[in-house]
Amino acid sequence: MDRSYDVAVIGLGAMGSAAAYHLAARGLRVLGVERFGPAHDRGASHGGSRIIRQAYFEHPDYVPLLLRAYELWEALEHDSGSELMTLTGALMLGRPDSRTVSGSRASAQRWSLPHEMLEAAEIRRRFPTLQPRDDHIGLYEARGGFVRPEAAVDAHLRLAERAGADLRFFEPAAAWTALPGGEGVRITTAAQTYTADRLVVCPGAWAPRLLADLGVEFTVERQVQYWFAPRGGTEPFAPQRHPVYVWEDPAGVQVYGFPAYEGPQGGVKTAFFRRGTPCTPETLDRRIHPEEIAVIAEHLSDRVPDLPGRFLRGAACMYTTTADEHFVISAHPEHPQVTVACGFSGHGFKFTPVVGEIAADLATAGTTAHPIDLFDPRPRRAAEPRQEVPR
Ligand SMILES: Cc1cc2nc3c(=O)[nH]c(=O)nc-3n(C[C@H](O)[C@H](O)[C@H](O)COP(=O)(O)OP(=O)(O)OC[C@H]3O[C@@H](n4cnc5c(N)ncnc54)[C@H](O)[C@@H]3O)c2cc1C
């Protein structure tokens, strides 16, 4: 049976669930199709925690979006009744000229964000789990912390359904077609064909396939999250003592971590930021290998000396990275009725609700009041536009 909708959303992970909710809350008839089940662990949005912070070393233009994201995270917690965001403070660590420290400081100054610059000795005194060398400093912001990815996706999906969205799980879109004239799209799944006036595509690591004609290069990377039981127990790593952190070494390698937010049994989570290995959703190696556990344990051994006690578990995840590591959020350059939100390059989760709001603006009004110039795919398209490729 053919059914018609105002807006269809392909992919109901982080960004698609948020888009579906914001669209349905505006009274639109929304269809969502998802390859897997609700809040699954096959894409980019699993592992219990994602860092959230405002003094953004990646680029100051992200800060207004972060300020709006915090408001929307609070609204989402309120409306869903779920605990989603925990503010523990965030420390950005490294040499003063590292990108992590200098970029965070530039964003904090540009937007007058409350922050403190801490010398190594002060960091060791206030946060004894962290042992920086004397030539490292830290930018501390009290508004940093973490959000819970599975609970957040689940909250957006529940609220979207409550607002009337028709969400179909285990129903991958095999293809989408923009109908000529800028109006209307057709989406084909194994179950049926749907039509909608507008389409929002949020495919995560499936972007190279589903959005090949965008002409943007994406690298899908395997990234591992590790949980360790610290020597001496989790108490010193409790959320009120141990902030989230990103720590850059002199070679530019960044490691990051969380407090023990799951109590004594849950362990303490840590990971490298970037340094992944290229993969596809089909070739992603989900096994965690002893050699890679040894590498991160060694990297942490003098920075967070009590952490790499006993390895508890790991979980592989995928980044979908663009060449400049900035997101792609835009109307599709060839099809104005299609909105794309992808290429979140390993740092998108904290923006989830504001990306949903922006996608809803673009899909309904064709424009948004949010600053999104950085995310325009057109200047970043490969020199030779590719031919239409089968999806
Ligand atoms: C290890 C790791 C750590 C991270 N840490 C942080 C962090 O601390 N802070 C932060 O802000 N960000 C972090 N990120 C990044 C963040 O999690 C991602 O940017 C974000 O989850 C991406 O959301 P998404 O909606 O694009 O992808 P996903 O949540 O993966 O959603 C894409 C969805 O599309 C579906 N799909 C694909 N193709 C189809 C199809 N044909 N039909 C139907 N459905 C389809 C998929 O099944 C999936 O559900 C991290 C990511 C990883 C992997």
The ligand as a Gaussian input file, in Angstrom:
#p B3LYP/6-31G(d) Opt

LIG

0 1
 C       33.315000       5.638000      20.196000
 C       32.580000       6.910000      19.953000
 C       32.673000       7.925000      20.878000
 C       32.043000       9.142000      20.666000
 N       32.135000      10.104000      21.621000
 C       31.472000      11.267000      21.464000
 C       31.458000      12.218000      22.500000
 O       32.037000      11.998000      23.574000
 N       30.766000      13.375000      22.305000
 C       30.092000      13.614000      21.158000
 O       29.480000      14.685000      21.038000
 N       30.077000      12.724000      20.148000
 C       30.743000      11.553000      20.278000
 N       30.708000      10.615000      19.296000
 C       30.058000      10.928000      18.027000
 C       28.560000      10.752000      18.060000
 O       28.204000       9.622000      18.825000
 C       28.064000      10.677000      16.620000
 O       28.457000      11.860000      15.943000
 C       26.547000      10.531000      16.549000
 O       26.112000       9.434000      17.329000
 C       26.149000      10.331000      15.096000
 O       24.739000      10.203000      15.006000
 P       24.061000       9.770000      13.638000
 O       22.598000       9.936000      13.811000
 O       24.739000      10.443000      12.494000
 O       24.440000       8.199000      13.485000
 P       23.702000       6.935000      14.116000
 O       23.250000       7.214000      15.496000
 O       24.562000       5.755000      13.848000
 O       22.381000       6.816000      13.253000
 C       22.347000       6.487000      11.879000
 C       21.165000       5.566000      11.702000
 O       20.829000       5.394000      10.337000
 C       20.355000       4.067000      10.193000
 N       20.416000       3.744000       8.771000
 C       21.489000       3.733000       7.971000
 N       21.151000       3.409000       6.705000
 C       19.797000       3.227000       6.722000
 C       18.856000       2.875000       5.714000
 N       19.222000       2.636000       4.448000
 N       17.560000       2.751000       6.068000
 C       17.162000       2.970000       7.355000
 N       18.028000       3.296000       8.344000
 C       19.322000       3.441000       8.024000
 C       21.332000       3.276000      11.059000
 O       20.861000       1.994000      11.355000
 C       21.432000       4.178000      12.272000
 O       20.459000       3.875000      13.231000
 C       31.314000       9.363000      19.482000
 C       31.174000       8.326000      18.554000
 C       31.790000       7.106000      18.796000
 C       31.630000       6.021000      17.776000

